[in-house]
Amino acid sequence: MPPSHKLLANLLVCLLLMMGMTACHRTPDESRVRQGVEMAERAAEHADASALSGVLSDDFNGNNGAMERSQLIDLLHVAALRGESIHALSGPIAVEQNGDRYVARFTVTLTSGGKMLPAHIGVYQVETAWRKEGSEWRCYSATWTADGQGT
């Protein structure tokens, strides 16, 4: 085999090995749950109901039945229609595996640039529960309490 063909063959083998290693790499589930929390935060800040709906499971339960998925999404629709801005600043996210599911705990500080959420401004302790649906992690439950009120 001529040296140029041998070099080309070696490069091809290296390229295939690198592609194989890249294909095997996948983001750890804990990181994907963290990304889900961050996506939900961005969706809230941009009043992007569509982005939030992609993070929540169809049977999402907020604050033990106080808010369903559709109500949360409708809240963002109304905020978008009114041109409201919602500012959310999350603290560190602690993620814990619980069997085949994950729990993410964090604090979030909510402020609003408009009049829609004045009673809801403040610091909250948040606990979210996540499960894998197909290839995606979805939040199926969340509880939140104003800081200092306990969970």
C-alpha positions as CSV (number, residue, x, y, z in Angstrom):
1,M,0.0,0.0,0.0
2,P,1.5,3.4,-1.0
3,P,2.3,5.7,1.9
4,S,-0.4,8.2,0.9
5,H,-3.1,5.5,1.0
6,K,-1.8,4.2,4.3
7,L,-2.0,7.8,5.8
8,L,-5.5,8.2,4.4
9,A,-6.6,4.9,5.8
10,N,-5.2,5.8,9.3
11,L,-6.9,9.2,9.2
12,L,-10.2,7.5,8.2
13,V,-9.9,5.0,11.1
14,C,-9.1,7.9,13.5
15,L,-12.1,9.9,12.2
16,L,-14.4,6.9,12.6
17,L,-13.2,6.2,16.1
18,M,-13.7,9.9,17.1
19,M,-17.2,9.8,15.6
20,G,-17.9,6.7,17.5
21,M,-16.8,8.2,20.8
22,T,-18.8,11.3,20.1
23,A,-21.9,9.2,19.4
24,C,-21.5,7.4,22.7
25,H,-21.2,10.5,24.7
26,R,-24.5,11.7,26.2
27,T,-25.3,14.4,28.7
28,P,-25.8,12.9,32.2
29,D,-29.4,12.8,33.4
30,E,-28.6,15.1,36.4
31,S,-27.2,17.7,34.0
32,R,-30.3,17.4,31.8
33,V,-32.6,18.1,34.8
34,R,-30.5,21.2,35.6
35,Q,-30.9,22.3,32.0
36,G,-34.7,21.8,32.3
37,V,-34.8,24.1,35.4
38,E,-32.8,26.7,33.5
39,M,-35.0,26.3,30.4
40,A,-38.1,26.9,32.6
41,E,-36.5,30.0,34.1
42,R,-35.7,31.4,30.7
43,A,-39.3,30.6,29.5
44,A,-40.7,32.5,32.5
45,E,-38.5,35.5,31.9
46,H,-39.5,35.7,28.2
47,A,-43.1,34.9,28.9
48,D,-42.6,32.0,26.5
49,A,-45.5,29.6,27.1
50,S,-44.4,27.3,24.3
51,A,-40.9,26.8,25.8
52,L,-42.4,26.2,29.3
53,S,-44.8,23.6,27.9
54,G,-41.9,21.7,26.5
55,V,-40.5,21.3,30.0
56,L,-43.7,20.3,31.9
57,S,-45.3,16.9,31.7
58,D,-49.0,16.8,30.6
59,D,-50.0,15.9,34.1
60,F,-48.0,18.6,35.9
61,N,-49.1,19.4,39.4
62,G,-48.1,22.6,41.0
63,N,-48.3,23.2,44.7
64,N,-50.3,20.1,45.5
65,G,-53.1,20.8,43.0
66,A,-53.2,24.6,43.4
67,M,-51.9,25.1,39.8
68,E,-52.2,22.8,36.8
69,R,-50.0,22.8,33.7
70,S,-52.6,24.7,31.7
71,Q,-53.0,27.4,34.3
72,L,-49.2,28.0,34.4
73,I,-49.0,28.1,30.6
74,D,-52.0,30.5,30.5
75,L,-50.3,32.8,33.0
76,L,-47.4,33.1,30.6
77,H,-49.7,33.7,27.6
78,V,-51.4,36.6,29.5
79,A,-48.0,38.0,30.5
80,A,-46.9,37.9,26.9
81,L,-50.1,39.6,25.7
82,R,-49.7,42.3,28.3
83,G,-46.1,42.8,27.5
84,E,-45.2,42.0,31.1
85,S,-41.7,41.2,32.0
86,I,-41.0,38.6,34.7
87,H,-37.5,38.4,36.2
88,A,-36.4,35.2,37.8
89,L,-33.1,34.6,39.4
90,S,-32.4,31.1,40.6
91,G,-29.9,30.2,43.3
92,P,-27.8,27.0,43.1
93,I,-29.7,24.0,41.9
94,A,-29.3,20.8,44.1
95,V,-30.3,17.7,42.1
96,E,-30.8,14.4,43.8
97,Q,-31.6,11.0,42.2
98,N,-34.6,9.1,43.6
99,G,-34.8,5.8,41.8
100,D,-35.5,6.5,38.1
101,R,-36.6,10.1,38.9
102,Y,-34.9,13.3,40.1
103,V,-35.7,16.0,42.5
104,A,-34.2,19.5,42.0
105,R,-34.3,22.1,44.8
106,F,-33.4,25.7,44.5
107,T,-34.4,29.2,45.5
108,V,-35.8,31.7,43.0
109,T,-36.2,35.4,43.3
110,L,-39.1,36.7,41.3
111,T,-39.6,40.3,40.3
112,S,-41.9,41.8,37.7
113,G,-41.6,44.8,35.5
114,G,-45.4,45.2,35.3
115,K,-48.5,45.0,37.3
116,M,-49.5,41.4,36.7
117,L,-47.6,39.7,39.5
118,P,-47.1,42.3,42.3
119,A,-48.4,39.9,45.0
120,H,-46.0,37.1,43.9
121,I,-42.8,39.1,44.0
122,G,-40.2,37.7,46.4
123,V,-37.9,34.8,47.2
124,Y,-39.3,31.3,47.0
125,Q,-38.0,27.9,48.0
126,V,-38.8,25.5,45.1
127,E,-38.7,21.7,44.8
128,T,-39.4,20.1,41.5
129,A,-39.8,16.5,40.6
130,W,-38.6,15.1,37.2
131,R,-39.2,11.9,35.2
132,K,-38.0,10.7,31.8
133,E,-40.7,10.7,29.2
134,G,-39.3,9.1,26.0
135,S,-35.8,10.7,25.7
136,E,-36.7,14.0,27.5
137,W,-36.8,14.9,31.2
138,R,-40.1,16.6,32.2
139,C,-41.1,18.3,35.4
140,Y,-44.2,16.6,36.7
141,S,-44.5,18.3,40.1
142,A,-43.4,21.5,41.7
143,T,-43.9,23.0,45.1
144,W,-43.0,26.6,46.1
145,T,-43.3,28.6,49.3
146,A,-42.3,32.1,50.0
147,D,-39.0,32.2,51.8
148,G,-39.4,31.9,55.5
149,Q,-42.8,30.0,55.3
150,G,-41.3,26.5,55.1
151,T,-42.2,23.8,52.6
